[in-house]
Amino acid sequence: MIIDFGDGFFLRQATEADHPALAMICLKTGDAGQDATGREDAPDLLGQIYTIPYQVLEPDLAFIVDGPTGAAGYLLGAKDTKAFNAGLAAKWYPRLRAQVTDPGPDRTRWSGSDWARHQIHHRDFTIPPALAAYPSHGHIDLLPQARGKGIGRRAMAFLEQRLAALGSRGLCLEVMPDNHNALRFYRAIGFAVLREPGLPDHSIYVAKRLTTAPEEIV
């Protein structure tokens, strides 16, 4: 255990045995924070894109939020987004591409998880210049039973502390535009919405400078 949140919830290091839980939580929060189960026909695919590679490529910054009934969230980070993306391109995505078929560019023919299959075959690993001041990135998602308890706030403070201690000067996160709860949360903990030219218009980036390490979270 790394952080005891109380009420039976705690943060711990994620392991390879947590890959199913990472995929499950990603699916259950995959529709702008809501359950995407009814939308996807390949329920494990979101985890293969958005969560499991962190435990494999950046294990020291991959954590599970456990609760009284099991895994209830995750906290994931990458100190150097450029290096992490290079690892994805060289080690992770070639395997995924061998496992799934590209549905083609005609979105009118897509169904189920075809959007994810297309992303796997056409992932852009370039980093917008506007993110240069924020070389690290992270992800956090909590299932409903872990929300409203201050867990997200303490978990993010912990990630900021870890990244600052590793020498990172800035952290950014990508948020879907319709995930209004997430945007309110990040603003409340000191993140600012980036509006610089060159950022993609299909998502929103929030960012925070890490000039000094936050107080230790225990």
N, C-alpha and C positions, 0 to 999 in steps of 0.2 A: 504493500500500500504506500502511495506517495502523498496523497491528500485525503483526509477524512472529511467529507462534507456534512456528516451527520445524517440521521434518519436512515442509516443503512447504505448510504451512497458514498462511494470513494473512487478516487482516480488511481489507476495502476498502469504499468507499462503493458502495451499490447504485445502479444506473441503470435507466432504462426498459427497456434491453435485458435486465435481470435478471428481468423479470416472469415468464417461464416457469420460471426457477429458483426464484423465491419460491413459485410455485404448486406446483411439484414437491416441494420440501422440506416445505411445509405438508401436502401429501397424505401423504408418506412418514412423517410424525410425527403425523398427525392423529388417531390412536386412542390417546389418553393417552400420547403419545410413541412409539407403534408405527405401523407402516405401515397406513394406512386404505384402500389401493387396492382391496382386495376388497370393501369396504363401500359405496363410492361409485359412482354411475353418471354423475356429472358431475365428473370428476377435477380440473378447474380451478376449481370453485366455491369450495372452501375457501380457495384463495389470493385469490380476489376478495373474500372476507369478512375474512380474518385477516392477510394479509401485503401484498398489492399496494397497498392504499390508503395504507400508511405511506410507501412510496416516492413516491407521488404527492402526498400532503398534508403529509408531514413528511420531505422528502428528506434534510435535514441529519442526521437521526437514524436513517437506514435503511442497514444494512450487510450485506454478504455475507461469509461465511467461505468462502474458496476453498481447495481442497486439490489434491493431485497429480492427481486425476481430475476436477476441476471443482468446482462449487458444492457445499458440504458443510454449510451451515448459514446462519442469518441471525440478526441482532441488530437489533431494531426498537424505537423509542421514540417517545413523544409527551410533550413538555414540559408541555402543558396539556391534560389529558384532556377538560375541558369544551369547549375550543375545537376540539379534534380531533373530538369527537363531533358538534359543530355542523357541521363540514365534511363529515363522513360523511352527515349527514341532508340537507344542502342540495345537495351536489355528487356524492356517490358512490352512495348507495342509490337515488335516483330512476332512474338508468341501469340499475342491476341489476334493479330491479323491472320495468322495461320488457322485460327479456330473459328472465325466468323466470316461470313460472306458480305462483301460490300453490296448494299442494296441499290447502288447507283444514285445519280444526282436528282432524279425526278421525285420530288417530295410528295407529289400527288399519289405516288405508288407506295409510299411508306406506310407501315402499320406497326403497332407494338413498339418494340425496341429498335426498329430500323434506324431511328435517329442516332442511337448510340453506336450501332454497327457502322454507320457512315462516318461518325466522328472518329472511330478507331482507325479507319482507313485514310482519313484526311485530317488528322490532328495537326494543328499548327503549333509548333513548339517555340516560336519566336516570342520575345518579351517586349511589350511596348516600351519605348524610351521613357514614357511618363512614369514608369515604375522603377526607374534606375535608383531613386533615393530609398526604395523599399525593397531590398534584395531578398528578404525572406517572405514566405507566405504561409498561411495556415487554413485549416478547416475545423469547424466544430459543429456538431449536430447532436441534439438531445431528443430522446423520445418523450412523449407527453408526461410520463410519470416522473421525469427528472427536471421538468421545467418549473419555473416559479419558486425555486428554492435558493437562488443565488449561485447555483453550480456553474452556470455559464460564465458569470462574472469572475469567479475565483479561478476557473480553469483558464480563461484567457489571460488573466494576470500571471498565472503560472507559466504559460507559454511565452509571454513577453519576457518574464524573468529569465527563462532558459535561453532564449534567443539573444537577449542582451548580454548574458554571461558568456555566450559563444562569440561575441563580437559583432553581432548584427546591429545595424544602425536604423533599420526600419522594417515594418511588417505590413503586408497588405493581404486582403481577403477579397474574393470575388463573390458577389451576391446577385441573385436573379432580381430583376427590377420589380417583380410582383411579390417578392418576399419582404413585405413591409415590416413584419415583426423583427426580422433579422436586422434590417436597416436601423430601426429604432434602437435595438439593443447595441449595435456597434457605435452609434452616435452617443449613447448613454455612457459608454466606457471609454470615450475619448478618441474614437476613430472619426476621420473626416472623409467625406465623399470626394473622390478625385474627379475633376471635370476637365482635365487637360486634353488637348487635341491628340488624336492618335489612339485613344482607347476604344475598344470595341463598343458598338452601340447595343449589343444584345445582352450585356451584363453591366453591373456597376462594381467599381472597385472602391473599397474603403481602406484607409491607410493610417498608420501611426508611426511617428519617429520614436526610436528607442535610443535616446541619447545616454541614459543611465539605466542601470539595472534596477527594476522595481524591488521593493522590499520582498524578502523571502516569504513565499506562501506555504504554510504548513497546515 
